[in-house]
Amino acid sequence: MDTFSDKSKREFQLERMILFSDAVFAIAITLLVIEIKVPHLEVQSDQAVIQELLHLLPKILGFITSFFVIGIYWTVHHRIFGTVINYNAKLLWLNLLFLLSIALMPFSTALYSEFYMPHLIVPYLFYTVNISLIGVLNYTIVKHINNPKNQLKEEYEEPNLVKAAYARALMMPIIFIIGLIVGLLTFPALGRLCPVLIPVYLTLVNKWFRPARN
């Protein structure tokens, strides 16, 4: 009876943590679009609308990029915690810090989009640091959960699959830091195209860390 009670309590606490996490993700994604305001037109014409939409283009691109960044992290978070059967204080704090960095995304996106200019480095640097922080914390959570000593999972994957999970967790920091470096050394606009490398990165990870065949 006590064992059943303890198991139910753990499941309830895990469910609370996951529901809270989902709420933070949902709010962060919602706040992203708030920065895109409907423009005020001095002259009511299609040309004026198009002109204002062009002015909003950096904010729209920032919204789309951050939407998919947060969306990718949500799917990863959903998949990781779907395997968890237990928790500890460290996991709670790591998850809270991870959510803190997710909650910062609307601000860093707004800063980056508002000052989307080739000669301004700080807004994009702040945005990159935010995304990198999310990635590092995500990696730390994945590593903590996959450590058998912590007894947070019922079953553990083979080493190659775990390595692939680590590599995917570090995807965003690696890609955006590469983009930042490329932008500093060449053209800023070129560095900011870094998200197009995501499919290439995932393809390489899947190729390098294939499950071992019997």
C-alpha positions in Angstrom: 0.0 0.0 0.0 2.8 2.4 0.9 4.6 1.6 -2.3 1.5 2.3 -4.3 1.0 5.5 -2.4 4.6 6.6 -3.0 4.3 5.8 -6.7 1.0 7.8 -7.0 2.6 10.7 -5.2 5.6 10.7 -7.6 3.4 10.5 -10.6 1.3 13.4 -9.3 4.4 15.6 -8.7 5.8 14.8 -12.1 2.5 15.7 -13.7 2.5 19.0 -11.9 6.0 19.8 -13.1 5.1 18.8 -16.7 1.9 20.8 -16.7 3.7 23.9 -15.3 6.3 23.5 -18.0 3.7 23.3 -20.7 2.1 26.4 -19.4 5.4 28.4 -19.5 6.0 27.2 -23.1 2.5 28.2 -24.2 2.8 31.6 -22.6 6.2 32.3 -24.1 5.0 31.4 -27.6 1.9 33.6 -27.1 4.0 36.6 -25.9 6.2 36.3 -29.1 3.4 37.6 -31.3 2.4 40.5 -29.0 5.4 42.4 -30.3 4.0 42.4 -33.9 1.6 45.4 -33.8 -0.9 46.2 -36.5 0.6 49.2 -38.2 -1.0 52.7 -38.2 -1.4 54.1 -41.7 -1.2 57.8 -42.5 -2.5 57.0 -46.0 -5.1 54.3 -46.6 -3.6 52.4 -49.6 -2.3 49.0 -50.5 1.1 50.4 -51.1 1.2 51.9 -47.6 0.2 48.5 -46.2 2.9 46.7 -48.1 5.4 49.4 -46.9 4.5 48.9 -43.3 4.6 45.1 -43.6 8.1 45.4 -45.0 9.0 47.4 -41.9 7.5 44.6 -39.8 9.5 41.9 -41.6 12.3 41.7 -39.0 9.8 41.2 -36.2 7.9 38.6 -38.3 11.1 36.7 -39.0 12.1 36.9 -35.4 8.7 35.6 -34.4 8.9 32.6 -36.8 12.4 31.7 -35.8 11.7 31.9 -32.1 8.4 30.1 -32.5 10.2 27.1 -34.0 13.0 27.3 -31.5 10.6 27.1 -28.6 8.5 24.5 -30.4 11.6 22.3 -30.9 12.5 22.6 -27.2 8.9 21.8 -26.2 8.9 18.6 -28.3 12.3 17.6 -26.8 11.0 18.4 -23.3 7.8 16.4 -24.0 9.8 13.4 -25.2 12.4 13.4 -22.4 9.9 13.7 -19.6 7.7 11.0 -21.2 10.4 8.6 -20.1 10.8 9.9 -16.5 9.2 7.9 -13.7 10.8 9.7 -10.8 12.3 13.1 -9.8 14.7 14.7 -7.4 15.4 18.3 -6.2 18.2 18.8 -8.8 15.8 17.9 -11.7 13.2 20.4 -10.3 15.8 23.2 -10.2 17.3 22.4 -13.6 13.8 22.4 -15.1 13.0 25.7 -13.4 16.2 27.3 -14.8 15.4 25.9 -18.2 11.9 27.4 -18.0 13.4 30.8 -16.9 15.5 30.8 -20.1 12.4 29.9 -22.2 10.4 32.7 -20.5 13.2 35.2 -21.5 12.8 34.4 -25.2 10.0 36.9 -26.0 12.2 39.7 -24.6 15.4 38.6 -26.4 13.4 38.1 -29.6 11.8 41.6 -29.3 15.3 43.2 -28.7 16.8 41.4 -31.6 13.9 42.2 -34.0 13.6 45.8 -32.9 17.3 46.5 -33.6 17.8 44.2 -36.6 20.6 46.2 -38.1 23.9 44.9 -39.6 26.1 47.2 -37.5 24.4 46.3 -34.2 26.0 43.2 -32.6 24.6 43.3 -29.0 20.9 42.5 -29.8 21.9 39.4 -31.8 24.5 38.5 -29.2 21.9 38.6 -26.4 19.5 36.5 -28.6 22.2 34.0 -29.2 23.2 33.8 -25.5 19.6 33.2 -24.6 19.2 30.4 -27.1 22.6 28.9 -26.0 21.6 29.0 -22.4 18.4 27.1 -23.2 20.4 24.5 -25.0 23.0 24.1 -22.3 20.3 23.7 -19.6 18.4 21.2 -21.9 21.6 19.2 -22.3 22.2 19.2 -18.5 18.6 18.0 -18.0 19.0 15.2 -20.6 22.3 14.1 -19.0 20.9 14.2 -15.5 17.9 12.1 -16.5 20.0 9.6 -18.5 22.4 9.0 -15.6 21.4 5.6 -14.1 22.7 6.7 -10.6 19.8 9.1 -10.4 17.1 6.4 -11.0 14.8 8.7 -12.9 14.0 6.3 -15.7 12.7 2.7 -15.8 14.7 1.8 -18.9 17.8 3.3 -20.3 18.7 3.4 -24.0 21.8 2.0 -25.6 24.9 4.3 -25.5 24.6 5.4 -29.1 21.1 6.6 -28.6 22.1 8.5 -25.5 25.0 10.1 -27.3 22.6 11.2 -30.1 20.3 12.7 -27.5 23.2 14.7 -26.1 24.2 15.9 -29.5 20.6 17.0 -30.3 20.4 18.8 -27.0 23.4 20.9 -28.0 22.2 21.6 -31.5 20.9 25.1 -31.0 23.9 26.5 -29.1 26.3 25.0 -31.6 24.4 26.3 -34.7 23.7 29.8 -33.3 27.2 30.3 -32.0 28.5 29.3 -35.4 26.1 31.8 -36.9 27.3 34.5 -34.5 31.0 33.8 -35.4 30.3 33.7 -39.1 28.4 37.0 -38.8 31.3 38.7 -37.0 33.9 37.4 -39.4 32.0 37.9 -42.7 28.6 39.4 -43.2 26.0 39.7 -40.3 23.1 38.7 -42.6 25.0 35.5 -43.6 25.5 34.5 -39.9 21.8 35.1 -39.2 20.8 32.4 -41.7 22.2 29.8 -39.3 18.8 28.1 -38.6 18.9 26.6 -42.1 21.7 24.3 -40.8 19.3 22.5 -38.4 18.2 19.8 -40.9 21.9 19.2 -41.9 22.9 18.9 -38.2 20.1 16.5 -37.4 21.0 14.4 -40.5 24.6 14.1 -39.4 23.7 13.2 -35.8 21.4 10.5 -37.0 24.1 9.2 -39.3 26.9 9.2 -36.7 24.9 7.8 -33.8 23.0 5.0 -35.5 21.7 2.3 -33.1 24.1 -0.7 -32.9 22.8 -3.7 -34.9 22.8 -7.2 -33.4 
